[in-house]
Amino acid sequence: MLIAVAAPVFGALGVALAHRIPNLREALSFVAAGVTLVCVLMLLPEVLNGGRPEIVLVELLPGAALAFRLEPLGMLFALVAAVLWPISTLYSIGYMRGNDESHQSRFFACFALSIAFTLGIAFSANLLTLFLFYEALTLITYPLVSHHQDDEARRGGRVYLSYLLGTSLTLMLVAVIATWMVAGTVEFTPGGILGSEVSNSSIGILLALFIFGTGKAAVMPFHRWLPAAMVAPTPVSALLHAVAVVKAGVFTVVKVIVYIFGVDRIAGLSSVDWLIFFAGFTIIAASVVALRADNLKRRLAYSTIGQLSYVVLAAAILAPLSMIGAALHIAAHAVGKITLFFAAGAIYTGAHKTKVSELDGIGHRMPFTMIAFTVGAISMIGLPPAVGFISKWYMLQGAVSTEQWNAVAVIAASTLLNAGYFLPIVYRAFFVNAPAGSAEHGEAPWSMVVALCITAALTILLFCFPDVPLALARQMMVV
């Protein structure tokens, strides 16, 4: 675990030192990504066999140390980050060079550090460790969001920081301190740490502090930072939406419910029923906004807001099957949504188009890109043979098993809305002719196309071979 976190840090240092030698800088990024991936994969067999590797880094407060302990949900999140980092690096090289972006060394260094802090969140043994890495991730991704350094980028960066730091410092930190005071510990413990001495109403208040304090989960009304952050280069958008930031948010929500509150402790409490309403409202409202958005990245951003709340909704159902669905959707959304953002960046690089209304016939000129986009869209809708179908199926099973018919209705309605804002893009790309006289173009640089084809293939492969994520998701529910 230490090497997995340290490798991106040293990789970032190497990138900074090699800033005048682009090929060396990018080679060092690949080396760091490779070392991290190998370390994470070496941890997988132990966790699958019931092991929980741990290490205490430093005792910060009595009973609250900076410590790592790897459990199944953290293992799944770490796998997502470690597998997608080298693919994102390959894509980023093509994008940054293809668009002649400035400050490329700063970009790759901050990208590497964001992976280090993401893994720190995944490995966290307690709330204190998670909170520190959560805040570090916010700060290190700010230069990525404001990368272009123009007025629009600075405005987007300010919104990004104000929402994420504002929610975490005023709500999440209060929740962490309150948990420590009432439970005497902040350790992540199977079955939870909040006993019967904590009243049901206090449980509801504490849960609200955690949910809305985790701004990265983008539950409305704390969602505006996500579309504001779309001013960043597309590889950053992919990082925010698939690999690191938003996944850190929903990972935190699921981990807190499972390991701090305990599913059995809060199941059936009226004081937590509100969470299904907020998650359901976010899913439907975000889908409606996405339906009306012509800018492709904006449509994908609001799609992400809705998809994140699928995870929150599944966790709020508080059924074993839905919790498995929540964990699976972290991985399913990651590979599907990164494919969609990769495709959006390829369209911008190869065709210089940013709007859905401009995509008529583009599938004939960029077939690999748009086939990959179609795969990602199918996964977001929740159709086979994409992995999004499996996670949604578990969510629906969990909702039906607990007779949460309102959740069933939300999932059904949002699936139709997802189809409503994704399938017209596919139709335009392949079944509408390009306007007469439109500029000729082909695919984006090969590294971008290879990367998005890999993630599209992963979306299908995870549907065909879901054993590892399923095993980890099921182990998460073992007390």
N, C-alpha and C positions, 0 to 999 in steps of 0.2 A: 504493500500500500504506500509506503514512504517513497519508494522509487517511482511508482506510478504518478505520484503528485510532484515529485522533484524533477522528473524528466521534462515536463513542459516548462518549468521555471528555468532550468538550465538551457532548454531550447530557446526560450525568449532571450536569455542573455547572449547566446550564440548568434541569434538573429540580429540583435543590436550591434554586436561587434563586427558582424559581416555585412553591415548595411551598404557598403560600397561594392559588394560582390554578389549580385542577385542570385546567381546559380548556387553559390555556397550557402547563402541565406535560406534559400528554399530547400536545399538538401538537408540542412540542419533541422528545418521544420519537419521534414519527413522522418529523419532519424528519431527526433523526440517523440513524434506520433507513433512510430513503430515500437519504441521501447515501452511507451505507455500501454499500447495495445497488448504487447506480449505479457506485461506484468498483470494486467487485468484478466487476461485469459488464463494465466497461471493460478489465479485466485478462484476461478470458477469451480473446478472439481471439488475443492475443499468445502465451499459453501453448499454446493449441491448435495454433498455427503453429510451435511448437518454441522459442519464446522463454522465457527464464528471468529475469524482472526481478529485480534485487537491489539492496540498499543496505546499507551498513555504518553503523550508528548510533553505536557507540562501541567502541573496542578495550579490553576489560576485562582480558584476560590475553594474553601473547604467543601468537599463533596461535588465540585464542579471543575473538571479538568478539560484541557484541550486534548481530546482523545479520538482515536479511530476504532470503530468496530463494524465489521462488514456483515450485514444480514441480507436476506434474499432480495428485498426491495432495493437496497443500496447497490447490490450486485447487478441487478437489472439496469439501473440508471447508469452505473459506471460502464457497463457494456455498451449502452447506447452512445455515450460520449466517446469512449475509446475507439469504437468501430467507425463512427462517422467523422472523427477528426482527420485521419489521413485522406479520406475521400474528399472532405471539405478543403483540405490543403491543395489537393490536385485541382479541384475546381477553382479555387481562389487564384492560383497561379495564372490560369487562362483568363480569368475575369480581369484581374488587376493589370496584367500586361495588355490584354485585348482592348481595354478601355483607357490605357495609359494613365492609370490612377497615380496620384502623388502619395508620398508618405507610406510607401509599401512596407518598409522595414518596421515602422511603428505598428502598422496593421498586423503583420505576422507575429510580432512580439506580444501585442495585446491579445491576439487570438489565442496564442499558446498559454498565456497566463489565465485567460478565462477558462480554459480546459482544466488547468491545475486547480482553480477554485471550485469548479464544478465537481471534480473528483473529491475535493475536500468535503463538499456537501454530501455526496453519495456515501462517503466513508464515515460520516459523523456518528459518534457514539452517544451524543447527547445534544440537547437544545442549544447549549452555549457554543459548542463547536460549530453546529449548523449555522447559528446566527452570525458568527464571525465570518465564515466563508461566504455566506449569503450576501453580507454587506460588501465584502471584498469583490465579489462577482459584479455587483452593481457598479462599483467604482471603476473597475478595470474595463468594463464594456462601454463606459461613457465616451472615451476617445474613439471607439469604433462607431458609435452612433453618430457622433459629431465629426466624422472623418473628413468631410469635405470642407469644413471650417468656413462655410459661408453663412449668411444670416439664417437661412432656412435650417441648416444643420445645427446651428447653435440653439435656435428655438426648439427644435426637436429634442436636442440633448437636455435642455433645461426642463422640458416636460418629463422626459425620461427620468432624470434625477429626482425631480420634485415628487413625482408619484411614488417611485420605488423607495427612496430614502424616507419620504414623509410617512408612508404606511408602515414601514418596518420599524422606524424609531419611535413612532407615537402609539403603535398598536401591537406589533409583534414583540417588541422588547418588553412592553408592559405584560404581555401574556407569558413570556418566558420567566420574568421575575415573579409573577403571581403563581405560576406553576411551582417554582422553587419554594415559595413561601408556604403553599398549602400541602405540597407533597414531600417536601424535604429533599427532593432530588430532581434532576432534569435528565436522567438517563433514559434512553429509549429502551423500553422493556416490553417483551411480548405480553399482551393482555392489558397493557396500560399501567399507569402509576397513580391514577386518581381513584381513591377508594370511596367507600360509602360516607366518609366524613365530609366530603365535598357535596354540597346540596345540588339538586338538579338544576335550579335556576342559575347557580354559579357556573355549572357546567356549560349551560347555554351561552352565558356571557363570555366565558373563557374561549369557547369555540369561535364565537364571533370575532374576538380579538385576533385569534390565529388566522381565520379565513381572510378577513379584510386586511390584516397586517401583512399577509403574504401577497403583496401587490403583484408579484410576478405571475401569479395564477390568473390575473386579469378578470376576476369576477366583478361584474358591474356593481357599483359605479366606478371602480378603480381600474379602468381598462384603457383610458385614453392614451397612456404612454406607449401602447403597442403600435397603433397606427402612426403616432407621432414619430416613432423610431424608424419608420420606413424611409426616412431621408437618407439612411445609411446605404452604403454599397450593398448589392444583393448578397454576397457571401456573408455579410454581417446579419442581414435579415434572416438568412438560413440558420446562422448560429443562434440568433435570438429565438427563432420559432421552433427549431428542431433539436438542437444539440444541447444548449446550455440554459439560457435564462428562463424561458417559460417552463421548461421541464423541471428546473429547480423549484419553480413555484408549485406546480401540481404534485411533484415528488414530496415537497414539504407538507402539503395538505394531507396526502395519503399517509405519510409517515407519522404525522402528529395524531391522526385519527386512530391508527392501528397501534402505535407504540406509546402514546401519551394518554389518550382518552381510553382506548380499549373498545373494540367493537361491541363486545357483550355488555360493557358498562353503560354505554349510551344508547344502545338499540332500544327503540320503543319510547324514549323520552320525548315528551312534547316540546321541551325546551330546545331541541335541536331540529325540529321539523322545518323550521324556516329555511334551512340550507338547501333543501330540495327546490323550494320556490325560487331562491336567488340564482341557483345554478340553472334551473329550467328557463327562467326569464332571460338570463345571459345567453343561453344557447339560441333561443328563438329570436331575440332582438338582434344579436350579432349576425344571424343568418339572413334576416330581413335587410340589414344594412349591406351585407355582402351582395345580396341579390340586386341591389340598385347601383353598386359601385362599378364604374367603367374603367378606372385605373386598376390594372391587374394586381399590382402589389397591395393596393388598398383592399381589393376583394380577398386576397389571400390573408391579409392581416386580420380582417374581421372573421374570416373562416377559422383562423387560429383561436380567436377569442371564444368562439362557439365550441370548437373541439376541445379546448382546455376544460371548459365547464362540463363536458361529457365525463371527464375524470372526476371532477368535483361531485357531479350528480351521482355517479356510480358509487363513490365513497359515501355520499350522504344516504344512499339506500340502506347501507349497513347490513347487507347480506353477504355471506361468504362468496357467492358467485359474482356479485357485482363488484366486490373488492378485487377479485381476480381480474375482472374486466377493466377496472381502473388501472391496475398495474400493467396489464397488457397494452392498454391504449397509450401509455407513455411511450412504449417502443413502437407501436403501430403508427401513431401520429408522427413520431420522429422520422421514420423512413419515408412515409408518404408525403409529409409536408416539406421535407428538405428537397424531395424530388420536384415538387411544384415550384419552390423558390429557385432551385437550380434552373428549371426550365424558363422561368420568368427572366432570370439574368441572362440566359442564353439568347432569348428572344431580343432582349435589349441590346446585347452585344452584336448579334448577327444581323438583326433587322432594324434596330433602333426604334422599336415600337414598345409602348408602355400601356396602351389602352386595349381593352377587350374588343372594342368596335373596330380596331385596326387589324385584327387577326384573320380576316377572311383569306382563306387559301394558304395560310402559312404552313399547314401540315404537309403540303406538297414540296415546299422549299426547305423545310426543316423537319423531315419525317422522324428522325431519331428523337429529337427534342419533344415533339408533340405526341409521339407514342408513349414516351416516358411520362409526359404530363397526364395523359389519359390514365395510365396506371395509377399515378398518385391521386387523381381525381376519384377513380373508382374506390380506392381505399378510404378516402375521406367520406364518400357517400356511404360506404359500408357494404360493398358488394363483393362477392367472390369473383376471381381468385386472388383477392388482395387481403392482407392481414387485418385491415380495418373491419372486415366482416366478423372475424373471430372475437375481437374485443367488444364490438357492439352486441354480438350474440350473448356473451356472458353478462353484459349489462342488462339486456332484456330479460334473460333468465332470472337474474337476481331481483329485478323489479317485479316480475310475475310471481316469483316464489314468496315475496312479502306483500303481494297485492298492492303495490304502489302504482296504481293505474295512471296517476298523473305523470309519473316518470315515464311510463310506457308511451303515453300520448306525446310527451315532449320528444322522445327518441324517434317516434314514428314521424311526427310533423317535421322535425329538423332534418330527417333523412330526405324527405321530399324537397325541402328547401335547399339542402346541399346539392341534390340533383339539379335543382332549378338554377343554381348559379355556376355549376361546373360543366354540365353537359352542353349548354349553348356554346361554351368556348371550344369544346371538342367538335361540335357540329360546324361552327364557323371555320375551324382550321382545316377540316377534311372534306366538307360537303358544300362549301360556298367558294366560288371562284374568286381569285384575287382581282382587285380593281384593275381595269385597263390602264396601262402606263405606269403601274407601280414598279418601284425600283427592284432590280434583280438582287438576290442575295442567297447565300447558302447557310450551312450550319455555323454555329459559333466555333471558336478554337477547339481542337480535338480534345484537350484535357477537360474542358467543360462538358463536352458531350459524353466522354467516357465516364466521368463522375456521375452524371445524372442517369446514365444507363445502369450503372452499378446500383445506385439507390433504388431505381425502379425494379431491378431484378431482386433486390433484398425484400422489397414489398411483397413480391410474389413468393419468394422462397420462404419467408416467415409464415405465409399462409400454408404452404405445403409441409413445412417442418417447424411447427411451433413448440416443439418439446421443451427446449431450454427455457424460453420465457414463461411457458405454462408451469413448468416445474418450480421456477423461482416464485411465481405469483402464488402458487398453492402453498409453498413453504412459508410464505409471509403470514398466512393465516393460522399457522401452527403455534399454539401457546405452549 
